[in-house]
Amino acid sequence: MKRVLIVDDEPGLRQSLGLLLTDAGYSVTAEQDGKRALERATAEQFDLVLCDVRMPAMDGLTFLRNYRQRGGGALVIVMSAYGGEDAAIAAMKEGAYDYLPKPFRPDEVVLTLRKAEERERLRQEVAGLKAQLAAGPGERGLVVASAAMQQALALVARVAEHNTTVLITGESGTGKEVIARAIHRASPRAARAFVGINCAAIPENLLESELFGHVRGAFTGATADKAGLFEQANGGTLLLDEIGELPIGLQAKLLRVLQESEIRRVGDQKTRRVDARVLAATARELEAEVRAGRFREDLFYRINVVVITLPPLRERHEDIAPLARHFVGRLTQRFGRPLSLSDSAIAWLEQQEWPGNVRELENAIERAAVLTDHEVLSPPDFRIEPLPSPLSQESEEMGEGRGTLRSVVEDAEHRAIADALKATGGNRREAAKRLGVSLRTLFYKIERYGIE
């Protein structure tokens, strides 16, 4: 039960507020002046304080100032019939959470207290979530400064404890998987497995087996039973990254799993119960995909319960400097040598558009750290000329009569595929479309040329 301290010199108001808040489920204590209230508030633990401005012995703003100086942590809501906006601004400057002008309706008081409680709960959850992320081994980390990302993180804290399906949207490299892992680690499923799959990275004929598993003899090469990712994530969390790339035939099967919590392995006749929380992520506009007939409308509404949208880095420049310093700090530990960023480097990084978002920023900082001996990275370290490409070297050799047409073509293929994969953030299905080849051909070429 939340404890509330009422501070007001009007006995009738103290009594009416006490009855109102007791009926609303609060434990209420009342004092008639600020001096006595200050002694009590610092000696005991309260969650909320309702304090009038004009009182004998010590006025409300002086009480608030002294209470904060003594380390008081309760949320303070100031009440007054005088002063209007000026009184409200003065109260906020002293650290008040909200201001209630007198006279007020009973429901206004309860609503204000409920809002204050919710704000404090979210603040604590966000702080706890950030601490979990910072402590997690192997995580890229989640560093936020912008209001947009603070809101996204607050939403993470709110949905984490529920089994609701969450759709995480944003451009490639904005940190969708990091957010998914944050949801998992802040959830009751944190002790169980987090399993992720990129739906665009697996050939269509293998994707069903990866998701749902198969039984021995289901197809050529199925020499033993195999559990799919849904079963591997049982009790934990399954991230379906790039869900917009899921083939239309598998979308119906996924919808059934989400509705019935049952899967059927490829080649099996029986169903198996699974308890995996599903998170989905996509860089595509799924509503447009639905209109184009490439994504099932019923599946879209099934996964579109709670949406967390991550804005691109170019729309949240406030995050660039703390992210950059975070990555430099990690590289300092990893490389075992001191590294830092000059003010001019920070300014230069903040001026860039970063089409690859956080992933591109991280890679740019690591590349600069690897290719320079400087301890303090400056703008020139981020503008290092690339090494000559194999294609340009081969072209020079051909001019000297040492190249062959086949080798030049192969080098051109290698570079075109690598560039397409980089441009699409590793999305092989999208890269195949850009290159005008089938996904199977692209997989063959990637394996042939050893492209990572």
PyMOL commands that set and color helices and strands:
alter all, ss='L'
color gray80, all
select helices_A, chain A and resi 11-23+34-43+60-69+84-93+106-135+147-159+176-185+204-212+229-232+243-245+248-260+286-291+297-303+313-315+317-335+343-351+357-370+379-382+390-399+405-423+428-435+439-449
alter helices_A, ss='H'
color red, helices_A
select strands_A, chain A and resi 3-7+27-31+48-52+75-80+98-101+166-169+194-198+213-214+226-227+237-241+262-263+272-273+277-282+306-309+340-341+376-377
alter strands_A, ss='S'
color yellow, strands_A
deselect
rebuild
show_as cartoon
